[in-house]
Amino acid sequence: EPDSAGTHLMLGQALQAQDKTDLALAQFDTALQIKPDLIEADVLRIFTFLRKQQHDAALQAVTEFKSRHPKSPVPDVLAASAYIGKKDYTKARQALEQALAQDSKYFPARASLAQLALLQNDPAAARRYYQDILKQNPAHLDSLLALAALEVTTGKPKESVAWLEKARQKHPKNLAPALLLINAHLQLN
C-alpha cells in the first residue's frame, strides 16, 4: 500500500540512513498524520532531532508524543536525552523519574539514570541503578555488562570479572560476555 503509514515510516528510515534528515522528518510526519498512534514514527522523529542536535525541537516533539501516549514512559526517557544534550541534568533526572513513576519496571529509564549518574561523575549512584535493574531482572545482560565496565573504570578489575562471570553464566550462548571475560582475565594476569 503506497500511502500507508508503514511505507512512509520505512521511507523516512531510508532517508535518515542517507543523512537526508529533513526529508526523513517529513516522512515521519506524514506517517503520523495517517496513523497518529504510530509510536515508531514519534520515536524516530525525536531521534532525528536529537541527531541534528536540535534539542528544543526534540522536546517539542516529545510534548506531541506525550499528548498521544500520556501513559507511556517512553516520551519522558526521550525528553531526558534532549535535556542531557542541553546539559540540563536536573530536568533530565526529573524526566527519568517521571518515566519511572509511569512504569517502575521500565529498564531504559533506570539505565538512563545510571548513564546520567556517570555523566555527573557518580559511579556509586550508577552502580545502584544497574543493581536495581538486576533486582527486577537478574539476567539483564546490558546491566551486567555495564556493571563490569563500571568496575574497570573505578579500578576494581576483580569485581568486573565477577560481573562478567555472572553474565556468561546467565547467557551461555552469547559470545560477548565470554569474549569480555577472556580479555579481562588476560588483563588481570
MDTraj code that builds the backbone (N, CA, C; nanometers):
import mdtraj as md
import numpy as np

residues = "GLU PRO ASP SER ALA GLY THR HIS LEU MET LEU GLY GLN ALA LEU GLN ALA GLN ASP LYS THR ASP LEU ALA LEU ALA GLN PHE ASP THR ALA LEU GLN ILE LYS PRO ASP LEU ILE GLU ALA ASP VAL LEU ARG ILE PHE THR PHE LEU ARG LYS GLN GLN HIS ASP ALA ALA LEU GLN ALA VAL THR GLU PHE LYS SER ARG HIS PRO LYS SER PRO VAL PRO ASP VAL LEU ALA ALA SER ALA TYR ILE GLY LYS LYS ASP TYR THR LYS ALA ARG GLN ALA LEU GLU GLN ALA LEU ALA GLN ASP SER LYS TYR PHE PRO ALA ARG ALA SER LEU ALA GLN LEU ALA LEU LEU GLN ASN ASP PRO ALA ALA ALA ARG ARG TYR TYR GLN ASP ILE LEU LYS GLN ASN PRO ALA HIS LEU ASP SER LEU LEU ALA LEU ALA ALA LEU GLU VAL THR THR GLY LYS PRO LYS GLU SER VAL ALA TRP LEU GLU LYS ALA ARG GLN LYS HIS PRO LYS ASN LEU ALA PRO ALA LEU LEU LEU ILE ASN ALA HIS LEU GLN LEU ASN".split()
xyz = np.array([
    [0.0853, -0.1182, 0.0000],
    [0.0000, 0.0000, 0.0000],
    [0.0896, 0.1241, 0.0000],
    [0.0965, 0.1986, -0.1100],
    [0.1948, 0.3063, -0.1242],
    [0.1743, 0.4235, -0.0289],
    [0.0523, 0.4481, 0.0160],
    [0.0309, 0.5635, 0.1028],
    [-0.0002, 0.5221, 0.2462],
    [0.0551, 0.4090, 0.2897],
    [0.0318, 0.3645, 0.4268],
    [0.1328, 0.4292, 0.5204],
    [0.0987, 0.4336, 0.6474],
    [0.1898, 0.4903, 0.7469],
    [0.3213, 0.4126, 0.7507],
    [0.3112, 0.2817, 0.7381],
    [0.4316, 0.1974, 0.7401],
    [0.5252, 0.2274, 0.6249],
    [0.4683, 0.2554, 0.5077],
    [0.5506, 0.2895, 0.3918],
    [0.6259, 0.4198, 0.4160],
    [0.5561, 0.5186, 0.4691],
    [0.6207, 0.6480, 0.4987],
    [0.7268, 0.6318, 0.6080],
    [0.6984, 0.5458, 0.7039],
    [0.7958, 0.5207, 0.8101],
    [0.9229, 0.4592, 0.7525],
    [0.9075, 0.3573, 0.6682],
    [1.0243, 0.2921, 0.6074],
    [1.1011, 0.3883, 0.5166],
    [1.0281, 0.4690, 0.4407],
    [1.0944, 0.5665, 0.3536],
    [1.1718, 0.6684, 0.4382],
    [1.1119, 0.7108, 0.5479],
    [1.1807, 0.8031, 0.6387],
    [1.3085, 0.7427, 0.6941],
    [1.3037, 0.6144, 0.7303],
    [1.4235, 0.5479, 0.7815],
    [1.5317, 0.5395, 0.6746],
    [1.4907, 0.5109, 0.5510],
    [1.5883, 0.5041, 0.4420],
    [1.6513, 0.6411, 0.4188],
    [1.5707, 0.7451, 0.4221],
    [1.6235, 0.8807, 0.4037],
    [1.7155, 0.9198, 0.5194],
    [1.6774, 0.8789, 0.6387],
    [1.7610, 0.9083, 0.7550],
    [1.8974, 0.8402, 0.7420],
    [1.8973, 0.7180, 0.6921],
    [2.0225, 0.6439, 0.6736],
    [2.1121, 0.7131, 0.5712],
    [2.0512, 0.7882, 0.4801],
    [2.1270, 0.8637, 0.3797],
    [2.1603, 1.0043, 0.4284],
    [2.1302, 1.0316, 0.5541],
    [2.1544, 1.1613, 0.6174],
    [2.0702, 1.2732, 0.5550],
    [1.9551, 1.2364, 0.5027],
    [1.8600, 1.3346, 0.4488],
    [1.7521, 1.3560, 0.5543],
    [1.7936, 1.4199, 0.6622],
    [1.7091, 1.4254, 0.7813],
    [1.5821, 1.5078, 0.7625],
    [1.5899, 1.6175, 0.6872],
    [1.4685, 1.6977, 0.6674],
    [1.3631, 1.6196, 0.5891],
    [1.4065, 1.5467, 0.4875],
    [1.3130, 1.4638, 0.4118],
    [1.2598, 1.3495, 0.4982],
    [1.3473, 1.2943, 0.5822],
    [1.3043, 1.1868, 0.6732],
    [1.1979, 1.2380, 0.7693],
    [1.2200, 1.3569, 0.8243],
    [1.1215, 1.4151, 0.9166],
    [0.9860, 1.4331, 0.8486],
    [0.9877, 1.4747, 0.7237],
    [0.8619, 1.4918, 0.6504],
    [0.7890, 1.3578, 0.6371],
    [0.8635, 1.2517, 0.6143],
    [0.8019, 1.1196, 0.6025],
    [0.7444, 1.0728, 0.7370],
    [0.8181, 1.0982, 0.8451],
    [0.7675, 1.0599, 0.9776],
    [0.6414, 1.1389, 1.0117],
    [0.6406, 1.2677, 0.9750],
    [0.5209, 1.3491, 0.9980],
    [0.4018, 1.2955, 0.9197],
    [0.4253, 1.2570, 0.7949],
    [0.3178, 1.2007, 0.7119],
    [0.2666, 1.0704, 0.7726],
    [0.3584, 0.9881, 0.8199],
    [0.3171, 0.8620, 0.8838],
    [0.2277, 0.8900, 1.0041],
    [0.2621, 0.9928, 1.0811],
    [0.1810, 1.0267, 1.1990],
    [0.0463, 1.0879, 1.1601],
    [0.0416, 1.1576, 1.0470],
    [-0.0873, 1.2108, 1.0016],
    [-0.1805, 1.0963, 0.9618],
    [-0.1228, 0.9930, 0.9020],
    [-0.2034, 0.8777, 0.8591],
    [-0.2424, 0.7924, 0.9796],
    [-0.1466, 0.7720, 1.0691],
    [-0.1704, 0.6853, 1.1853],
    [-0.1110, 0.7520, 1.3095],
    [-0.1884, 0.8369, 1.3779],
    [-0.1361, 0.9154, 1.4898],
    [-0.0803, 0.8340, 1.6071],
    [-0.1202, 0.7081, 1.6192],
    [-0.0719, 0.6281, 1.7323],
    [0.0517, 0.5449, 1.6977],
    [0.1188, 0.5772, 1.5880],
    [0.2371, 0.5031, 1.5438],
    [0.3592, 0.5482, 1.6258],
    [0.3854, 0.4765, 1.7335],
    [0.4914, 0.5131, 1.8265],
    [0.6265, 0.5221, 1.7569],
    [0.6533, 0.4309, 1.6651],
    [0.7831, 0.4303, 1.5974],
    [0.8098, 0.5615, 1.5249],
    [0.7069, 0.6212, 1.4660],
    [0.7248, 0.7483, 1.3948],
    [0.7605, 0.8592, 1.4925],
    [0.6937, 0.8616, 1.6068],
    [0.7274, 0.9611, 1.7089],
    [0.8720, 0.9444, 1.7550],
    [0.9093, 0.8215, 1.7858],
    [1.0452, 0.7949, 1.8354],
    [1.1487, 0.8352, 1.7309],
    [1.1248, 0.7983, 1.6057],
    [1.2212, 0.8316, 1.5003],
    [1.2289, 0.9822, 1.4752],
    [1.1167, 1.0525, 1.4869],
    [1.1195, 1.1997, 1.4750],
    [1.2109, 1.2568, 1.5823],
    [1.1919, 1.2108, 1.7048],
    [1.2703, 1.2645, 1.8162],
    [1.4176, 1.2288, 1.7999],
    [1.4465, 1.1047, 1.7620],
    [1.5863, 1.0653, 1.7376],
    [1.6494, 1.1528, 1.6298],
    [1.5717, 1.1850, 1.5279],
    [1.6247, 1.2683, 1.4197],
    [1.6609, 1.4070, 1.4720],
    [1.5725, 1.4663, 1.5509],
    [1.6039, 1.5976, 1.6088],
    [1.7260, 1.5897, 1.7001],
    [1.7337, 1.4833, 1.7791],
    [1.8487, 1.4676, 1.8689],
    [1.9779, 1.4515, 1.7882],
    [1.9694, 1.3747, 1.6836],
    [2.0867, 1.3533, 1.5975],
    [2.1354, 1.4854, 1.5368],
    [2.0392, 1.5739, 1.5049],
    [2.0727, 1.7045, 1.4476],
    [2.1089, 1.8064, 1.5567],
    [2.1095, 1.7610, 1.6824],
    [2.1380, 1.8471, 1.7978],
    [2.0344, 1.9591, 1.8108],
    [1.9137, 1.9332, 1.7669],
    [1.8035, 2.0289, 1.7785],
    [1.7198, 1.9889, 1.9006],
    [1.7743, 2.0190, 2.0172],
    [1.7147, 1.9708, 2.1422],
    [1.5785, 2.0330, 2.1708],
    [1.5607, 2.1616, 2.1377],
    [1.4301, 2.2234, 2.1611],
    [1.3234, 2.1631, 2.0696],
    [1.3601, 2.1359, 1.9450],
    [1.2662, 2.0699, 1.8538],
    [1.2340, 1.9292, 1.9035],
    [1.3345, 1.8610, 1.9570],
    [1.3111, 1.7274, 2.0130],
    [1.2133, 1.7353, 2.1296],
    [1.2309, 1.8354, 2.2149],
    [1.1405, 1.8499, 2.3299],
    [0.9977, 1.8815, 2.2845],
    [0.9843, 1.9613, 2.1796],
    [0.8507, 1.9889, 2.1250],
    [0.7891, 1.8596, 2.0710],
    [0.8697, 1.7800, 2.0024],
    [0.8210, 1.6519, 1.9502],
    [0.7840, 1.5575, 2.0646],
    [0.8590, 1.5630, 2.1740],
    [0.8261, 1.4818, 2.2922],
    [0.6902, 1.5230, 2.3476],
    [0.6646, 1.6530, 2.3535],
    [0.5353, 1.7021, 2.4035],
    [0.4213, 1.6477, 2.3183],
    [0.4399, 1.6493, 2.1863],
    [0.3377, 1.5961, 2.0953],
    [0.3199, 1.4453, 2.1160],
    [0.4320, 1.3743, 2.1288],
    [0.4295, 1.2293, 2.1516],
    [0.3544, 1.1991, 2.2812],
    [0.3877, 1.2743, 2.3857],
    [0.3255, 1.2505, 2.5164],
    [0.1747, 1.2785, 2.5118],
    [0.1339, 1.3754, 2.4313],
    [-0.0103, 1.4040, 2.4220],
    [-0.0852, 1.2876, 2.3568],
    [-0.0157, 1.2149, 2.2681],
    [-0.0781, 1.0995, 2.2029],
    [-0.0693, 0.9725, 2.2883],
    [0.0311, 0.9671, 2.3759],
    [0.0545, 0.8480, 2.4590],
    [0.0843, 0.8908, 2.6025],
    [-0.0152, 0.9447, 2.6724],
    [0.0099, 1.0030, 2.8053],
    [0.0526, 0.9035, 2.9131],
    [0.0270, 0.7756, 2.8936],
    [0.0624, 0.6777, 2.9964],
    [0.1931, 0.6053, 2.9684],
    [0.2598, 0.6417, 2.8599],
    [0.3839, 0.5750, 2.8224],
    [0.5044, 0.6425, 2.8887],
    [0.6010, 0.5643, 2.9378],
    [0.7231, 0.6231, 2.9926],
    [0.8237, 0.6642, 2.8839],
    [0.8011, 0.6199, 2.7611],
    [0.8976, 0.6441, 2.6524],
    [0.9212, 0.7932, 2.6273],
    [0.8159, 0.8772, 2.6193],
    [0.8431, 1.0189, 2.5932],
    [0.9335, 1.0834, 2.6992],
    [0.9156, 1.0447, 2.8241],
    [0.9976, 1.1043, 2.9302],
    [1.1441, 1.0640, 2.9168],
    [1.1699, 0.9409, 2.8768],
    [1.3088, 0.8981, 2.8563],
    [1.3704, 0.9750, 2.7400],
    [1.2920, 0.9958, 2.6354],
    [1.3425, 1.0734, 2.5219],
    [1.3627, 1.2205, 2.5590],
    [1.2741, 1.2726, 2.6425],
    [1.2927, 1.4103, 2.6904],
    [1.4235, 1.4211, 2.7677],
    [1.4525, 1.3204, 2.8480],
    [1.5783, 1.3212, 2.9241],
    [1.6978, 1.3279, 2.8305],
    [1.6912, 1.2570, 2.7190],
    [1.8011, 1.2625, 2.6220],
    [1.8198, 1.4040, 2.5684],
    [1.7103, 1.4720, 2.5423],
    [1.7189, 1.6099, 2.4938],
    [1.7778, 1.7009, 2.6023],
    [1.7340, 1.6812, 2.7255],
    [1.7872, 1.7631, 2.8346],
    [1.9359, 1.7360, 2.8576],
    [1.9752, 1.6114, 2.8439],
    [2.1180, 1.5795, 2.8563],
    [2.1956, 1.6505, 2.7462],
    [2.1398, 1.6523, 2.6266],
    [2.2036, 1.7236, 2.5167],
    [2.2184, 1.8721, 2.5455],
    [2.1245, 1.9260, 2.6224],
    [2.1296, 2.0674, 2.6609],
    [2.2107, 2.0885, 2.7888],
    [2.2639, 1.9787, 2.8446],
    [2.3413, 1.9804, 2.9699],
    [2.2562, 2.0241, 3.0901],
    [2.1253, 2.0016, 3.0802],
    [2.0350, 2.0318, 3.1914],
    [2.0053, 1.9004, 3.2628],
    [2.0985, 1.8618, 3.3494],
    [2.0901, 1.7316, 3.4144],
    [1.9771, 1.7235, 3.5168],
    [1.9406, 1.8362, 3.5743],
    [1.8297, 1.8362, 3.6709],
    [1.6988, 1.7989, 3.6006],
    [1.6724, 1.8627, 3.4875],
    [1.5490, 1.8312, 3.4135],
    [1.5551, 1.6898, 3.3558],
    [1.6747, 1.6461, 3.3173],
    [1.6884, 1.5094, 3.2668],
    [1.6502, 1.4096, 3.3762],
    [1.7016, 1.4314, 3.4972],
    [1.6691, 1.3425, 3.6092],
    [1.5184, 1.3451, 3.6379],
    [1.4596, 1.4633, 3.6358],
    [1.3154, 1.4746, 3.6611],
    [1.2350, 1.3970, 3.5566],
    [1.2766, 1.4069, 3.4308],
    [1.2055, 1.3348, 3.3243],
    [1.2167, 1.1839, 3.3454],
    [1.3356, 1.1382, 3.3838],
    [1.3544, 0.9942, 3.4058],
    [1.2771, 0.9461, 3.5278],
    [1.2720, 1.0284, 3.6298],
    [1.1922, 0.9911, 3.7480],
    [1.0436, 0.9872, 3.7133],
    [1.0007, 1.0770, 3.6244],
    [0.8618, 1.0744, 3.5779],
    [0.8339, 0.9462, 3.4995],
    [0.9302, 0.9041, 3.4198],
    [0.9140, 0.7780, 3.3450],
    [0.8969, 0.6615, 3.4418],
    [0.9773, 0.6606, 3.5474],
    [0.9657, 0.5529, 3.6465],
    [0.8360, 0.5625, 3.7257],
    [0.7850, 0.6827, 3.7439],
    [0.6554, 0.6981, 3.8105],
    [0.5447, 0.6369, 3.7240],
    [0.5632, 0.6444, 3.5915],
    [0.4660, 0.5849, 3.4995],
    [0.4764, 0.4324, 3.5001],
    [0.6022, 0.3833, 3.5041],
    [0.6261, 0.2393, 3.4984],
    [0.7554, 0.2097, 3.5736],
    [0.7424, 0.1648, 3.6963],
    [0.8596, 0.1446, 3.7829],
    [0.9528, 0.0345, 3.7322],
    [0.9069, -0.0475, 3.6398],
    [0.9897, -0.1571, 3.5875],
    [1.0464, -0.1261, 3.4486],
    [1.0377, -0.0010, 3.4059],
    [1.0846, 0.0358, 3.2727],
    [1.2363, 0.0507, 3.2752],
    [1.3054, -0.0559, 3.2296],
    [1.4511, -0.0625, 3.2377],
    [1.5233, 0.0550, 3.1714],
    [1.4792, 0.1019, 3.0534],
    [1.5532, 0.2123, 2.9910],
    [1.5620, 0.3378, 3.0788],
    [1.4614, 0.3618, 3.1616],
    [1.4668, 0.4789, 3.2495],
    [1.5756, 0.4610, 3.3554],
    [1.5832, 0.3433, 3.4162],
    [1.6881, 0.3192, 3.5162],
    [1.8268, 0.3201, 3.4526],
    [1.8384, 0.2598, 3.3352],
    [1.9676, 0.2597, 3.2660],
    [2.0090, 0.4020, 3.2300],
    [1.9132, 0.4835, 3.1904],
    [1.9438, 0.6235, 3.1590],
    [1.9831, 0.7007, 3.2848],
    [1.9196, 0.6697, 3.3964],
    [1.9610, 0.7321, 3.5236],
    [2.1042, 0.6919, 3.5580],
    [2.1396, 0.5686, 3.5304],
    [2.2776, 0.5239, 3.5549],
    [2.3745, 0.6009, 3.4661],
    [2.3399, 0.6159, 3.3392],
    [2.4260, 0.6911, 3.2481],
    [2.4369, 0.8372, 3.2910],
    [2.3272, 0.8930, 3.3363],
    [2.3286, 1.0309, 3.3858],
    [2.4189, 1.0430, 3.5075],
    [2.4114, 0.9445, 3.5961],
    [2.4994, 0.9454, 3.7138],
    [2.6462, 0.9414, 3.6721],
    [2.6769, 0.8632, 3.5707],
    [2.8150, 0.8575, 3.5216],
    [2.8576, 0.9908, 3.4606],
    [2.7659, 1.0565, 3.3887],
    [2.7969, 1.1884, 3.3337],
    [2.8288, 1.2882, 3.4452],
    [2.7646, 1.2684, 3.5586],
    [2.7852, 1.3575, 3.6727],
    [2.8937, 1.3045, 3.7671],
    [2.9707, 1.2079, 3.7172],
    [3.0843, 1.1515, 3.7914],
    [3.0418, 1.0921, 3.9261],
    [2.9341, 1.0145, 3.9216],
    [2.8829, 0.9494, 4.0423],
    [2.8680, 0.7992, 4.0161],
    [2.9814, 0.7274, 4.0129],
    [2.9733, 0.5847, 3.9810],
    [2.8945, 0.5040, 4.0846],
    [2.8936, 0.5481, 4.2093],
    [2.8180, 0.4744, 4.3115],
    [2.6683, 0.4772, 4.2805],
    [2.6174, 0.5914, 4.2379],
    [2.4754, 0.6005, 4.2017],
    [2.4477, 0.5160, 4.0776],
    [2.5378, 0.5210, 3.9806],
    [2.5203, 0.4391, 3.8593],
    [2.5133, 0.2917, 3.8965],
    [2.6018, 0.2494, 3.9840],
    [2.6043, 0.1104, 4.0285],
    [2.4692, 0.0727, 4.0908],
    [2.4149, 0.1612, 4.1735],
    [2.2853, 0.1331, 4.2380],
    [2.1734, 0.1183, 4.1345],
    [2.1728, 0.2057, 4.0335],
    [2.0677, 0.1959, 3.9315],
    [2.0769, 0.0638, 3.8549],
    [2.1983, 0.0253, 3.8173],
    [2.2137, -0.1022, 3.7458],
    [2.1752, -0.2195, 3.8364],
    [2.2116, -0.2112, 3.9631],
    [2.1752, -0.3195, 4.0554],
    [2.0239, -0.3246, 4.0770],
    [1.9567, -0.2088, 4.0721],
    [1.8105, -0.2075, 4.0811],
    [1.7485, -0.2826, 3.9632],
    [1.8065, -0.2639, 3.8457],
    [1.7569, -0.3367, 3.7288],
    [1.7741, -0.4868, 3.7505],
    [1.8913, -0.5246, 3.8033],
    [1.9179, -0.6673, 3.8245],
    [1.8289, -0.7279, 3.9331],
    [1.7843, -0.6472, 4.0269],
    [1.6890, -0.6990, 4.1263],
    [1.5584, -0.7397, 4.0580],
    [1.5185, -0.6642, 3.9575],
    [1.3952, -0.6942, 3.8848],
    [1.4169, -0.8023, 3.7800],
    [1.5374, -0.8027, 3.7213],
    [1.5674, -0.8983, 3.6151],
    [1.7145, -0.9396, 3.6285],
    [1.7424, -1.0445, 3.7055],
    [1.8814, -1.0842, 3.7320],
    [1.9623, -1.1218, 3.6080],
    [1.8971, -1.1452, 3.4979],
    [1.9688, -1.1844, 3.3762],
    [1.9830, -1.0689, 3.2769],
    [1.9534, -0.9465, 3.3173],
    [1.9578, -0.8313, 3.2259],
    [2.1013, -0.8080, 3.1795],
    [2.1286, -0.8526, 3.0579],
    [2.2650, -0.8551, 3.0066],
    [2.3289, -0.7169, 3.0005],
    [2.2570, -0.6188, 2.9511],
    [2.3160, -0.4849, 2.9400],
    [2.3609, -0.4326, 3.0762],
    [2.2829, -0.4590, 3.1793],
    [2.3205, -0.4125, 3.3133],
    [2.4407, -0.4893, 3.3676],
    [2.4445, -0.6189, 3.3433],
    [2.5601, -0.6980, 3.3875],
    [2.6879, -0.6475, 3.3206],
    [2.6815, -0.6221, 3.1905],
    [2.7991, -0.5737, 3.1182],
    [2.8347, -0.4308, 3.1582],
    [2.7327, -0.3494, 3.1835],
    [2.7595, -0.2110, 3.2262],
    [2.8275, -0.2100, 3.3631],
    [2.7842, -0.2967, 3.4520],
    [2.8493, -0.3051, 3.5835],
    [2.9931, -0.3528, 3.5696],
    [3.0162, -0.4457, 3.4802],
    [3.1530, -0.4927, 3.4566],
    [3.2403, -0.3779, 3.4071],
    [3.1892, -0.3003, 3.3134],
    [3.2643, -0.1862, 3.2608],
    [3.2854, -0.0804, 3.3684],
    [3.1829, -0.0579, 3.4484],
    [3.1917, 0.0406, 3.5569],
    [3.3016, 0.0030, 3.6554],
    [3.3096, -0.1245, 3.6891],
    [3.4114, -0.1687, 3.7853],
    [3.5528, -0.1488, 3.7302],
    [3.5687, -0.1662, 3.6003],
    [3.7000, -0.1415, 3.5395],
    [3.7361, 0.0062, 3.5538],
    [3.6408, 0.0932, 3.5233],
    [3.6698, 0.2373, 3.5287],
    [3.6913, 0.2877, 3.6706],
    [3.6399, 0.2155, 3.7683],
    [3.6607, 0.2570, 3.9073],
    [3.7759, 0.1810, 3.9729],
    [3.8543, 0.1111, 3.8903],
    [3.9735, 0.0441, 3.9418],
    [3.9484, -0.0837, 4.0183],
    [3.8415, -0.1534, 3.9842],
    [3.8072, -0.2787, 4.0523],
    [3.7958, -0.3919, 3.9505],
    [3.9085, -0.4348, 3.8926],
    [3.9028, -0.5359, 3.7862],
    [3.8495, -0.6713, 3.8330],
    [3.8745, -0.7080, 3.9595],
    [3.8236, -0.8380, 4.0069],
    [3.6701, -0.8372, 4.0149],
    [3.6147, -0.7241, 4.0573],
    [3.4690, -0.7131, 4.0603],
    [3.4121, -0.7172, 3.9181],
    [3.4868, -0.6573, 3.8243],
    [3.4460, -0.6613, 3.6843],
    [3.4371, -0.8054, 3.6349],
    [3.5376, -0.8839, 3.6684],
    [3.5388, -1.0250, 3.6290],
    [3.4180, -1.0976, 3.6892],
    [3.3849, -1.0668, 3.8122],
    [3.2694, -1.1317, 3.8770],
    [3.1403, -1.1012, 3.8002],
    [3.1230, -0.9754, 3.7568],
    [3.0030, -0.9408, 3.6793],
    [3.0037, -1.0111, 3.5445],
    [3.1208, -1.0202, 3.4828],
    [3.1297, -1.0890, 3.3535],
    [3.1012, -1.2378, 3.3684],
    [3.1461, -1.2969, 3.4787],
    [3.1161, -1.4386, 3.5019],
    [2.9662, -1.4601, 3.5196],
    [2.9004, -1.3678, 3.5901],
    [2.7545, -1.3775, 3.6036],
    [2.6872, -1.3645, 3.4675],
    [2.7358, -1.2706, 3.3878],
    [2.6779, -1.2506, 3.2545],
    [2.6952, -1.3761, 3.1692],
    [2.8133, -1.4363, 3.1750],
    [2.8378, -1.5585, 3.0971],
    [2.7499, -1.6725, 3.1468],
    [2.7360, -1.6810, 3.2777],
    [2.6531, -1.7865, 3.3362],
    [2.5054, -1.7696, 3.2956],
    [2.4576, -1.6470, 3.2955],
    [2.3166, -1.6216, 3.2623],
    [2.2916, -1.6292, 3.1119],
    [2.3968, -1.6062, 3.0318],
    [2.3827, -1.6031, 2.8861],
    [2.4926, -1.6869, 2.8217],
    [2.4877, -1.8189, 2.8416],
    [2.5975, -1.9046, 2.7929],
    [2.6115, -1.9075, 2.6406],
    [2.5068, -1.8760, 2.5675],
    [2.5143, -1.8799, 2.4212],
    [2.5544, -1.7458, 2.3602],
    [2.5652, -1.6432, 2.4424],
    [2.6028, -1.5110, 2.3933],
    [2.7550, -1.4982, 2.4001],
    [2.8168, -1.4640, 2.2892],
    [2.9626, -1.4564, 2.2845],
    [3.0208, -1.3358, 2.3570],
    [2.9475, -1.2262, 2.3639],
    [3.0033, -1.1034, 2.4215],
    [3.0550, -1.1233, 2.5638],
    [2.9769, -1.1789, 2.6561],
    [3.0308, -1.1965, 2.7913],
    [3.1541, -1.2869, 2.7942],
    [3.1537, -1.3925, 2.7138],
    [3.2671, -1.4853, 2.7120],
    [3.3935, -1.4155, 2.6617],
    [3.3805, -1.3395, 2.5540],
    [3.4970, -1.2693, 2.4996],
    [3.5480, -1.1623, 2.5948],
    [3.4563, -1.0892, 2.6548],
    [3.4968, -0.9863, 2.7516],
    [3.5630, -1.0499, 2.8739],
    [3.5128, -1.1646, 2.9141],
    [3.5708, -1.2351, 3.0286],
    [3.7129, -1.2817, 2.9967],
    [3.7337, -1.3370, 2.8794],
    [3.8694, -1.3793, 2.8395],
    [3.9638, -1.2588, 2.8421],
    [3.9182, -1.1478, 2.7850],
    [4.0004, -1.0266, 2.7823],
    [4.0301, -0.9771, 2.9237],
    [3.9325, -0.9806, 3.0117],
    [3.9518, -0.9357, 3.1494],
    [4.0537, -1.0241, 3.2218],
    [4.0462, -1.1557, 3.2011],
    [4.1433, -1.2461, 3.2639],
    [4.2831, -1.2202, 3.2100],
    [4.2953, -1.1932, 3.0815],
    [4.4263, -1.1639, 3.0237],
    [4.4838, -1.0349, 3.0844],
    [4.4003, -0.9373, 3.1082],
    [4.4476, -0.8115, 3.1674],
    [4.4848, -0.8266, 3.3139],
    [4.4159, -0.9171, 3.3834],
    [4.4480, -0.9396, 3.5251],
    [4.5800, -1.0110, 3.5427],
    [4.6160, -1.0979, 3.4467],
    [4.7394, -1.1789, 3.4595],
    [4.8585, -1.1135, 3.3983],
])
top = md.Topology()
chain = top.add_chain()
for i, resn in enumerate(residues, 1):
    res = top.add_residue(resn, chain, resSeq=i)
    for name in ("N", "CA", "C"):
        top.add_atom(name, md.element.get_by_symbol(name[0]), res)
traj = md.Trajectory(xyz[None], top)
